[in-house]
Amino acid sequence: MLMKEKIEKVVRVVLGLGLGVFIGRSLWLWRDVSARPELYEANSAPWYTPLLIEGGVLAALILLGMLVLWLLGRRKDK
């Protein structure tokens, strides 16, 4: 296996894991808010605020990963 293929595989795994963790955390938070809304009513920020922050970080991670994959693809064609 070439080094480029290893890097592509690692990038794809990291992106998949990041997306999976985000989806899992979103579902857990939604379930927790549905089960115990009184805990989240005391906060001044909406319950989904952490998801917006984590979603922004995930979007940046995905863009960075796609940039790496694009650069590797361009290099592979040469």
C-alpha positions as CSV (number, residue, x, y, z in Angstrom):
1,M,0.0,0.0,0.0
2,L,1.4,3.4,-1.0
3,M,1.7,6.2,1.5
4,K,-0.9,8.2,-0.4
5,E,-3.4,5.4,0.0
6,K,-2.7,5.1,3.7
7,I,-3.2,8.8,4.2
8,E,-6.5,8.7,2.2
9,K,-7.7,5.8,4.3
10,V,-6.9,7.6,7.6
11,V,-8.6,10.8,6.4
12,R,-11.7,8.9,5.4
13,V,-11.8,7.0,8.8
14,V,-11.4,10.3,10.8
15,L,-14.1,12.0,8.8
16,G,-16.5,9.0,9.2
17,L,-15.8,8.8,13.0
18,G,-16.3,12.6,13.4
19,L,-19.6,12.4,11.6
20,G,-20.7,9.4,13.6
21,V,-19.8,11.0,16.9
22,F,-21.7,14.1,15.9
23,I,-24.8,12.2,14.9
24,G,-24.7,10.1,18.1
25,R,-24.2,13.1,20.3
26,S,-27.1,14.9,18.5
27,L,-29.5,12.0,19.1
28,W,-28.4,11.6,22.7
29,L,-28.9,15.3,23.4
30,W,-32.3,15.3,21.7
31,R,-33.4,12.3,23.7
32,D,-32.1,13.9,26.9
33,V,-33.9,17.1,26.2
34,S,-37.1,15.2,25.5
35,A,-36.8,13.2,28.8
36,R,-35.7,16.0,31.1
37,P,-36.6,19.5,29.6
38,E,-36.5,21.1,33.0
39,L,-32.7,20.8,33.1
40,Y,-32.3,22.7,29.9
41,E,-34.9,25.4,30.7
42,A,-32.6,26.8,33.3
43,N,-29.9,27.7,30.7
44,S,-30.0,31.1,29.0
45,A,-28.9,29.5,25.7
46,P,-31.0,27.2,23.7
47,W,-30.4,23.5,24.2
48,Y,-29.0,23.1,20.7
49,T,-26.3,25.7,21.1
50,P,-23.5,23.0,21.7
51,L,-24.6,21.3,18.5
52,L,-24.1,24.5,16.5
53,I,-20.6,24.8,17.8
54,E,-19.8,21.1,17.3
55,G,-21.3,21.3,13.9
56,G,-19.1,24.2,12.9
57,V,-16.0,22.3,14.1
58,L,-17.2,19.2,12.2
59,A,-17.8,21.3,9.0
60,A,-14.2,22.7,9.3
61,L,-12.9,19.2,9.8
62,I,-14.8,17.9,6.7
63,L,-13.6,20.8,4.6
64,L,-10.0,20.1,5.7
65,G,-10.3,16.4,5.0
66,M,-11.9,17.0,1.6
67,L,-9.0,19.4,0.8
68,V,-6.5,16.8,1.7
69,L,-8.3,14.1,-0.4
70,W,-8.5,16.6,-3.4
71,L,-4.8,17.4,-3.1
72,L,-3.9,13.7,-3.0
73,G,-6.1,13.0,-5.9
74,R,-4.5,15.7,-8.0
75,R,-1.1,14.4,-7.1
76,K,-2.1,10.8,-8.0
77,D,-3.2,11.9,-11.5
78,K,0.3,13.2,-12.3
